[in-house]
Amino acid sequence: MKPAVVAPERIRAGQPCRKCATPVVQKTPRHHQRKPGQCYYYEYYLYCPNYRTLYMLDEAKRPYS
């Protein structure tokens, strides 16, 4: 029997990074030209300045209209 999978806690700006405990920063991506077949973009993402890890959040995902 497989163990139950527990979803990780939602990370927010200012909370510690999962890898190094440095507070993450909210950043806005530069908007590039839309690629063929691309149906969504991210309004913002979280960035760890120490490990340079990007956290792309589902709640920041926006559909192209």
C-alpha positions in Angstrom: 0.0 0.0 0.0 1.3 3.5 -1.0 1.7 6.1 1.7 -0.7 9.1 1.4 0.7 12.0 -0.5 0.6 15.3 1.4 0.5 18.4 -0.7 3.2 20.9 0.3 2.2 24.1 2.0 1.6 27.1 -0.3 4.5 29.4 -0.3 4.0 33.1 -0.2 6.3 36.2 -0.6 8.4 36.7 2.5 8.2 33.1 3.6 11.4 31.0 3.9 12.7 29.1 0.8 12.2 25.4 1.1 15.9 24.7 0.4 17.7 27.4 2.4 15.2 29.3 4.6 16.1 32.7 2.9 12.9 34.8 2.5 11.5 34.5 -1.1 10.8 37.6 -3.1 7.8 38.2 -5.4 8.9 39.2 -8.9 7.1 40.1 -12.2 8.3 38.4 -15.3 9.3 40.3 -18.4 6.6 39.8 -21.0 7.9 38.2 -24.2 6.1 37.6 -27.4 3.5 34.9 -27.2 4.7 31.5 -28.6 2.5 29.4 -30.9 0.3 27.1 -28.8 1.0 29.0 -25.5 -2.3 29.3 -23.7 -1.2 30.8 -20.3 1.4 33.0 -18.6 2.4 33.8 -15.1 1.5 37.2 -13.7 4.2 36.8 -11.0 6.6 34.3 -9.5 8.6 33.8 -6.3 12.4 33.9 -6.3 15.0 32.8 -3.8 17.9 35.2 -4.0 20.3 32.7 -2.3 19.7 29.5 -4.4 18.1 31.4 -7.4 15.1 29.0 -7.3 11.9 30.0 -9.1 8.6 29.1 -7.6 5.9 29.3 -10.3 2.5 29.3 -8.6 -0.8 28.0 -10.0 -2.6 30.9 -8.4 -0.4 33.3 -10.5 -1.2 31.5 -13.8 -3.4 33.5 -16.2 -5.0 32.4 -19.5 -4.3 34.3 -22.7 -7.5 35.7 -24.1 
